[in-house]
Amino acid sequence: MALIQNNPWGWRFASDAIRTLPRLHPIEDITPEWAWGGSTGRGVKVAVIDSGIEALHPAVGGVQGCAAIIQGRDGLNIDTTPHGDLYGHGTACAGIIRAAAPDSELFSVRVLGPRLTGEGAVFIAAIRWAIEHEMHVCNLSLGTTKKEFFAPLHELTDLAYHRNMMLVTAANNVPIPSFPSTYASVFSVASHGEPNSSWFFYNPDPPVEFGAPGIEILVPWRNGGWITATGNSFAAPYITGLIARILGKHPGLTVFQMKSVLRALAANVAAGVTER
């Protein structure tokens, strides 16, 4: 017992501290009905870290909160007044999420400008904001290739993992590693072009773990419009929306459990789907 008391981590496994947790079905018994049947994502807070969200777009139907992270002369500032979308990218992501989880709570965290670019420090601050405001899921259809942000982003995504906030990241559209999509603590997503848009796939050779619809898909855009778009950016929110829907039915799932659920239900793993 003395060894446990003197161990800063081991005390959680002492007989009077250890928690009894509910069992999950065996992996092979997980079905879509078990995972998300009847769920609309109600009660699940989803942060979209992007160019903003056009809240009044019919495909979005409103947001529950806003935070624009701004790099000023005196450092970073956070503006929580309502804002729009400076490009259209964030609205597209929000619409995809809303389609999958219509009753989820969307939060627009704006970090990208009208040229769809932003600062690394702003990006980091946005993830920290999402953690501090206890978001359940965070869509990151953006990333950085700058190595100076590798370590701070890694530390922050690990913190999100330990706080059980699920970070869904889009892989780079070019064959260059981008962060945080290469980290094990996130759900890394790339696009596929299968004609059945309800399919998503699991990749047994990470870092990119999941493939989702993202090639020539119709997405909402600025000024109430729609465009046909292609990119990993639009595959990530598909998985984000699915995770929100699952969490609406199973709010206690951890990150690693969610990955297991998604793997079990992937089209290339589920019973009856053959390899190509």
VOMINU-273485 format. One record per residue (C-alpha): x negated, y, z negated; residue number from 1; residue in three letters. Coordinates in nm, 4 decimals, always signed. Each point is the difference from the previous one (the first is absolute). Example, Ala and Ser with C-alpha at 12.3 -4.5 7.8 and 13.67 -1.06 7.14 Angstrom:
NODE       c1       c2       c3 num residu
NODE  -1.2300  -0.4500  -0.7800   1    Ala
NODE  -0.1370  +0.3440  +0.0660   2    Ser
***
This chain:
NODE       c1       c2       c3 num residu
NODE  +0.0000  +0.0000  +0.0000   1    Met
NODE  -0.2889  +0.2393  -0.0769   2    Ala
NODE  -0.1301  -0.0430  +0.3523   3    Leu
NODE  +0.3399  +0.0992  +0.1408   4    Ile
NODE  +0.0322  +0.3025  -0.2309   5    Gln
NODE  -0.3434  +0.1265  +0.0997   6    Asn
NODE  +0.0647  -0.0523  +0.3704   7    Asn
NODE  +0.1512  +0.3150  +0.1567   8    Pro
NODE  +0.1814  -0.2125  +0.2601   9    Trp
NODE  +0.0561  -0.3337  -0.1714  10    Gly
NODE  +0.2411  +0.1341  -0.2628  11    Trp
NODE  +0.2778  -0.0094  +0.2603  12    Arg
NODE  -0.0204  -0.3787  -0.0068  13    Phe
NODE  +0.0279  -0.0368  -0.3784  14    Ala
NODE  +0.2964  -0.2096  -0.1130  15    Ser
NODE  +0.1875  +0.3032  -0.1348  16    Asp
NODE  -0.0628  +0.2146  +0.3089  17    Ala
NODE  +0.0393  -0.2287  +0.2961  18    Ile
NODE  +0.3219  +0.0538  +0.1961  19    Arg
NODE  +0.2323  -0.2625  +0.1420  20    Thr
NODE  +0.0786  +0.0732  +0.3638  21    Leu
NODE  +0.2804  -0.1282  +0.2224  22    Pro
NODE  -0.0879  -0.2782  +0.2415  23    Arg
NODE  +0.0180  +0.0450  +0.3752  24    Leu
NODE  +0.1331  -0.2660  +0.2336  25    His
NODE  -0.2664  -0.2183  +0.1558  26    Pro
NODE  -0.1394  +0.1805  +0.3037  27    Ile
NODE  +0.1508  -0.2475  +0.2453  28    Glu
NODE  +0.3474  +0.0636  -0.1454  29    Asp
NODE  -0.0031  +0.3769  +0.0575  30    Ile
NODE  +0.2609  +0.1016  +0.2552  31    Thr
NODE  +0.1033  +0.3370  +0.1469  32    Pro
NODE  +0.3231  -0.0263  -0.1984  33    Glu
NODE  -0.1957  -0.0430  -0.3235  34    Trp
NODE  -0.2443  +0.2770  +0.0888  35    Ala
NODE  +0.2290  +0.2791  +0.1166  36    Trp
NODE  +0.3516  -0.1303  +0.0531  37    Gly
NODE  +0.2511  +0.2673  -0.1032  38    Gly
NODE  -0.2696  +0.2561  -0.0814  39    Ser
NODE  -0.0147  +0.3512  +0.1427  40    Thr
NODE  -0.3052  +0.1166  -0.1935  41    Gly
NODE  +0.2066  +0.1873  -0.2554  42    Arg
NODE  -0.2087  +0.1377  -0.2860  43    Gly
NODE  -0.3312  -0.0435  +0.1802  44    Val
NODE  -0.2152  +0.3138  +0.0282  45    Lys
NODE  -0.1945  +0.0214  +0.3255  46    Val
NODE  -0.2627  +0.2665  +0.0679  47    Ala
NODE  -0.0777  +0.0789  +0.3638  48    Val
NODE  -0.3437  +0.1621  +0.0082  49    Ile
NODE  -0.0070  +0.1615  +0.3408  50    Asp
NODE  +0.0863  +0.3164  +0.1955  51    Ser
NODE  +0.3208  +0.0587  -0.1937  52    Gly
NODE  +0.3545  -0.1252  +0.0556  53    Ile
NODE  +0.2858  +0.1707  +0.1817  54    Glu
NODE  +0.2503  -0.0762  -0.2717  55    Ala
NODE  +0.3095  +0.0918  +0.2042  56    Leu
NODE  -0.0835  -0.2294  +0.2903  57    His
NODE  +0.2930  -0.2426  +0.0373  58    Pro
NODE  -0.2399  -0.2949  -0.0213  59    Ala
NODE  -0.1346  +0.1227  -0.3347  60    Val
NODE  +0.3060  +0.1318  -0.1801  61    Gly
NODE  -0.1807  +0.1978  -0.2665  62    Gly
NODE  -0.2936  -0.0297  -0.2356  63    Val
NODE  -0.0141  -0.0132  -0.3781  64    Gln
NODE  -0.3095  +0.2170  -0.0415  65    Gly
NODE  -0.2849  +0.1829  +0.1696  66    Cys
NODE  -0.3634  +0.0768  -0.0744  67    Ala
NODE  -0.2295  +0.1803  +0.2407  68    Ala
NODE  -0.3659  -0.0350  -0.0962  69    Ile
NODE  -0.1821  +0.3154  +0.1107  70    Ile
NODE  -0.3721  +0.0733  -0.0016  71    Gln
NODE  -0.0380  +0.3641  -0.1096  72    Gly
NODE  -0.2895  +0.2247  -0.0887  73    Arg
NODE  +0.0411  -0.0852  -0.3664  74    Asp
NODE  +0.0341  -0.3731  +0.0556  75    Gly
NODE  +0.2932  -0.2288  +0.0598  76    Leu
NODE  +0.3548  +0.1196  -0.0494  77    Asn
NODE  +0.3218  -0.1986  -0.0045  78    Ile
NODE  +0.3132  +0.1635  +0.1374  79    Asp
NODE  +0.3174  -0.1892  -0.0913  80    Thr
NODE  +0.2439  +0.2230  +0.1869  81    Thr
NODE  +0.1845  -0.1647  +0.2920  82    Pro
NODE  -0.1979  -0.0147  +0.3218  83    His
NODE  +0.0361  -0.1297  +0.3540  84    Gly
NODE  -0.2112  -0.2099  +0.2310  85    Asp
NODE  -0.2896  +0.1801  +0.1692  86    Leu
NODE  -0.0450  -0.2640  +0.2696  87    Tyr
NODE  +0.2702  -0.2700  +0.0051  88    Gly
NODE  -0.2127  -0.2913  -0.1173  89    His
NODE  +0.1310  -0.0025  -0.3561  90    Gly
NODE  +0.3614  +0.0159  +0.1176  91    Thr
NODE  -0.0616  -0.3042  +0.2204  92    Ala
NODE  -0.1386  -0.1955  -0.2955  93    Cys
NODE  +0.2848  +0.1104  -0.2274  94    Ala
NODE  +0.2612  -0.1035  +0.2545  95    Gly
NODE  -0.1502  -0.3472  +0.0363  96    Ile
NODE  -0.0028  -0.0420  -0.3790  97    Ile
NODE  +0.3563  +0.1285  -0.0317  98    Arg
NODE  +0.1215  -0.2489  +0.2619  99    Ala
NODE  -0.1349  -0.2899  -0.2049 100    Ala
NODE  +0.0869  +0.1346  -0.3467 101    Ala
NODE  +0.2818  +0.2548  +0.0463 102    Pro
NODE  +0.0495  +0.0718  -0.3701 103    Asp
NODE  -0.3670  +0.0376  -0.0939 104    Ser
NODE  -0.1124  +0.3359  -0.1412 105    Glu
NODE  -0.2312  +0.1743  +0.2459 106    Leu
NODE  -0.2607  +0.2515  -0.1136 107    Phe
NODE  -0.1832  +0.2109  +0.2570 108    Ser
NODE  -0.3650  +0.0557  -0.0924 109    Val
NODE  -0.1452  +0.2258  +0.2677 110    Arg
NODE  -0.3751  -0.0158  +0.0634 111    Val
NODE  -0.0237  +0.0312  +0.3808 112    Leu
NODE  +0.0291  +0.3190  +0.2042 113    Gly
NODE  +0.1435  +0.0794  +0.3438 114    Pro
NODE  -0.2949  -0.1758  +0.1686 115    Arg
NODE  +0.0529  -0.3113  -0.2140 116    Leu
NODE  -0.3282  +0.0541  -0.1830 117    Thr
NODE  -0.0824  +0.0594  -0.3647 118    Gly
NODE  -0.2696  +0.0100  -0.2671 119    Glu
NODE  -0.1234  -0.3060  -0.1876 120    Gly
NODE  +0.0350  +0.1737  -0.3354 121    Ala
NODE  +0.3627  +0.0802  +0.0811 122    Val
NODE  +0.0639  -0.3627  +0.0919 123    Phe
NODE  -0.1470  -0.1186  -0.3299 124    Ile
NODE  +0.2049  +0.2538  -0.1949 125    Ala
NODE  +0.3167  -0.1223  +0.1707 126    Ala
NODE  -0.0571  -0.3611  -0.1050 127    Ile
NODE  -0.0722  +0.1190  -0.3526 128    Arg
NODE  +0.3253  +0.2004  +0.0042 129    Trp
NODE  +0.1905  -0.3120  +0.1055 130    Ala
NODE  -0.1551  -0.2019  -0.2829 131    Ile
NODE  +0.0702  +0.2699  -0.2592 132    Glu
NODE  +0.3621  +0.0274  +0.1153 133    His
NODE  +0.0463  -0.3765  -0.0227 134    Glu
NODE  +0.0850  -0.0742  +0.3600 135    Met
NODE  +0.0747  -0.3661  +0.0648 136    His
NODE  -0.1228  -0.0073  +0.3594 137    Val
NODE  -0.2187  +0.2383  +0.1962 138    Cys
NODE  -0.0205  +0.0110  +0.3803 139    Asn
NODE  -0.3406  +0.1010  +0.1343 140    Leu
NODE  +0.0141  +0.0157  +0.3777 141    Ser
NODE  -0.3314  +0.1808  -0.0070 142    Leu
NODE  -0.3540  -0.0543  -0.1221 143    Gly
NODE  -0.3582  +0.1160  +0.0236 144    Thr
NODE  -0.3185  -0.1399  +0.1510 145    Thr
NODE  -0.2256  +0.2297  -0.2048 146    Lys
NODE  -0.2210  -0.2094  -0.2252 147    Lys
NODE  -0.0155  +0.2620  -0.2740 148    Glu
NODE  +0.3632  -0.0791  -0.0792 149    Phe
NODE  -0.0482  -0.3768  -0.0171 150    Phe
NODE  -0.0756  -0.0143  -0.3744 151    Ala
NODE  +0.2515  +0.2571  -0.1314 152    Pro
NODE  +0.2797  -0.1494  +0.2102 153    Leu
NODE  -0.0967  -0.3504  -0.1132 154    His
NODE  +0.0177  +0.1052  -0.3635 155    Glu
NODE  +0.3370  +0.1642  +0.0535 156    Leu
NODE  +0.1558  -0.2913  +0.1877 157    Thr
NODE  -0.1148  -0.2337  -0.2751 158    Asp
NODE  +0.1721  +0.2304  -0.2500 159    Leu
NODE  +0.3171  -0.0180  +0.2085 160    Ala
NODE  -0.0259  -0.3801  +0.0022 161    Tyr
NODE  -0.0322  -0.0107  -0.3791 162    His
NODE  +0.2981  +0.2369  -0.0330 163    Arg
NODE  +0.1910  -0.2327  +0.2343 164    Asn
NODE  +0.0499  +0.2659  +0.2675 165    Met
NODE  -0.0003  -0.1646  +0.3400 166    Met
NODE  -0.2101  +0.1788  +0.2604 167    Leu
NODE  +0.0878  -0.0854  +0.3593 168    Val
NODE  -0.2683  +0.1162  +0.2417 169    Thr
NODE  -0.0241  +0.0152  +0.3772 170    Ala
NODE  -0.3161  -0.1450  +0.1500 171    Ala
NODE  -0.2018  +0.2238  +0.2283 172    Asn
NODE  +0.1211  +0.0036  +0.3614 173    Asn
NODE  -0.3599  -0.0318  +0.1189 174    Val
NODE  -0.2484  -0.2736  -0.1036 175    Pro
NODE  -0.1616  +0.2084  -0.2734 176    Ile
NODE  +0.0656  -0.0793  -0.3699 177    Pro
NODE  +0.2106  +0.2633  -0.1739 178    Ser
NODE  +0.0693  +0.0441  -0.3676 179    Phe
NODE  +0.1989  -0.1054  -0.1924 180    Pro
NODE  +0.1342  -0.2524  +0.2558 181    Ser
NODE  -0.3008  -0.2320  -0.0493 182    Thr
NODE  +0.0462  -0.0370  -0.3771 183    Tyr
NODE  +0.1378  -0.3192  -0.1546 184    Ala
NODE  +0.2318  +0.1926  -0.2335 185    Ser
NODE  +0.2187  +0.1354  +0.2832 186    Val
NODE  +0.2398  -0.1431  +0.2575 187    Phe
NODE  -0.1888  +0.0564  +0.3243 188    Ser
NODE  +0.2188  +0.0022  +0.3112 189    Val
NODE  -0.0546  +0.0034  +0.3761 190    Ala
NODE  +0.2564  -0.0012  +0.2812 191    Ser
NODE  +0.1172  -0.2859  +0.2182 192    His
NODE  +0.1924  +0.0076  +0.3260 193    Gly
NODE  +0.2321  -0.2960  -0.0419 194    Glu
NODE  +0.3403  +0.0719  +0.1534 195    Pro
NODE  +0.1819  -0.1204  -0.3126 196    Asn
NODE  -0.0332  +0.3151  -0.2089 197    Ser
NODE  +0.1112  -0.1712  -0.3216 198    Ser
NODE  -0.3121  -0.2143  -0.0119 199    Trp
NODE  -0.3052  +0.0702  -0.2089 200    Phe
NODE  -0.3098  -0.2160  -0.0205 201    Phe
NODE  -0.2656  -0.0968  -0.2523 202    Tyr
NODE  -0.3684  +0.0018  +0.0948 203    Asn
NODE  -0.2106  -0.2568  -0.1921 204    Pro
NODE  -0.3188  +0.1865  +0.0943 205    Asp
NODE  +0.0226  +0.3412  -0.1734 206    Pro
NODE  -0.0698  +0.2871  -0.0540 207    Pro
NODE  +0.3136  +0.0647  +0.2114 208    Val
NODE  +0.2542  -0.2312  -0.1621 209    Glu
NODE  +0.3312  +0.0711  +0.1713 210    Phe
NODE  +0.1240  +0.0720  +0.3497 211    Gly
NODE  +0.3276  +0.1869  +0.0555 212    Ala
NODE  +0.1857  +0.1689  +0.2875 213    Pro
NODE  -0.1888  +0.3044  +0.1228 214    Gly
NODE  -0.0305  -0.0097  +0.3786 215    Ile
NODE  +0.2376  +0.2092  +0.2091 216    Glu
NODE  +0.2625  +0.0374  -0.2697 217    Ile
NODE  +0.2606  +0.2754  -0.0257 218    Leu
NODE  -0.0684  +0.2219  -0.3022 219    Val
NODE  +0.1518  +0.3240  -0.1347 220    Pro
NODE  -0.2021  +0.3179  +0.0541 221    Trp
NODE  +0.0100  +0.3734  -0.0721 222    Arg
NODE  +0.3039  +0.2190  +0.0689 223    Asn
NODE  +0.2407  -0.2901  -0.0181 224    Gly
NODE  -0.1640  -0.1714  +0.2946 225    Gly
NODE  -0.1201  -0.3477  +0.0861 226    Trp
NODE  -0.3040  -0.1267  +0.1885 227    Ile
NODE  -0.1408  -0.3334  +0.1094 228    Thr
NODE  -0.3263  -0.0506  -0.1861 229    Ala
NODE  -0.2795  -0.2520  -0.0410 230    Thr
NODE  -0.2478  -0.0429  -0.2846 231    Gly
NODE  -0.0803  -0.1699  -0.3258 232    Asn
NODE  +0.1460  +0.3095  -0.1658 233    Ser
NODE  +0.3474  -0.1270  +0.0855 234    Phe
NODE  -0.0640  -0.3596  -0.1021 235    Ala
NODE  -0.0949  +0.0944  -0.3573 236    Ala
NODE  +0.3365  +0.1609  -0.0909 237    Pro
NODE  +0.1784  -0.3128  +0.1221 238    Tyr
NODE  -0.1818  -0.1948  -0.2734 239    Ile
NODE  +0.0523  +0.2879  -0.2452 240    Thr
NODE  +0.3744  -0.0135  +0.0577 241    Gly
NODE  +0.0052  -0.3764  -0.0383 242    Leu
NODE  -0.1919  +0.0228  -0.3274 243    Ile
NODE  +0.2446  +0.2646  -0.1261 244    Ala
NODE  +0.2889  -0.2258  +0.0886 245    Arg
NODE  -0.1573  -0.2943  -0.1836 246    Ile
NODE  -0.0776  +0.2148  -0.3051 247    Leu
NODE  +0.3617  +0.1135  -0.0044 248    Gly
NODE  +0.0931  -0.3600  -0.0760 249    Lys
NODE  -0.3116  -0.1068  -0.1940 250    His
NODE  -0.1327  +0.3132  -0.1741 251    Pro
NODE  -0.2519  -0.1873  -0.2122 252    Gly
NODE  -0.2112  -0.1398  +0.2822 253    Leu
NODE  -0.3710  +0.0779  -0.0145 254    Thr
NODE  -0.2189  +0.0865  +0.2984 255    Val
NODE  -0.1460  -0.3486  +0.0304 256    Phe
NODE  +0.3454  -0.1573  -0.0334 257    Gln
NODE  +0.1343  +0.2269  +0.2731 258    Met
NODE  -0.2816  -0.1052  +0.2308 259    Lys
NODE  +0.0898  -0.3622  -0.0662 260    Ser
NODE  +0.3677  +0.0647  +0.0743 261    Val
NODE  -0.0826  +0.1746  +0.3276 262    Leu
NODE  -0.2377  -0.2773  +0.0993 263    Arg
NODE  +0.2648  -0.2628  -0.0676 264    Ala
NODE  +0.2547  +0.1814  +0.2172 265    Leu
NODE  -0.2295  +0.0955  +0.2885 266    Ala
NODE  +0.1185  -0.1263  +0.3386 267    Ala
NODE  -0.3170  -0.2036  +0.0548 268    Asn
NODE  +0.0301  -0.1689  -0.3401 269    Val
NODE  +0.3737  -0.0517  -0.0476 270    Ala
NODE  +0.1470  -0.3426  +0.0772 271    Ala
NODE  +0.1123  -0.0445  +0.3552 272    Gly
NODE  -0.2368  +0.2526  +0.1549 273    Val
NODE  -0.2815  -0.1610  +0.1947 274    Thr
NODE  -0.3445  +0.1374  +0.0696 275    Glu
NODE  -0.0604  +0.1645  +0.3338 276    Arg
***
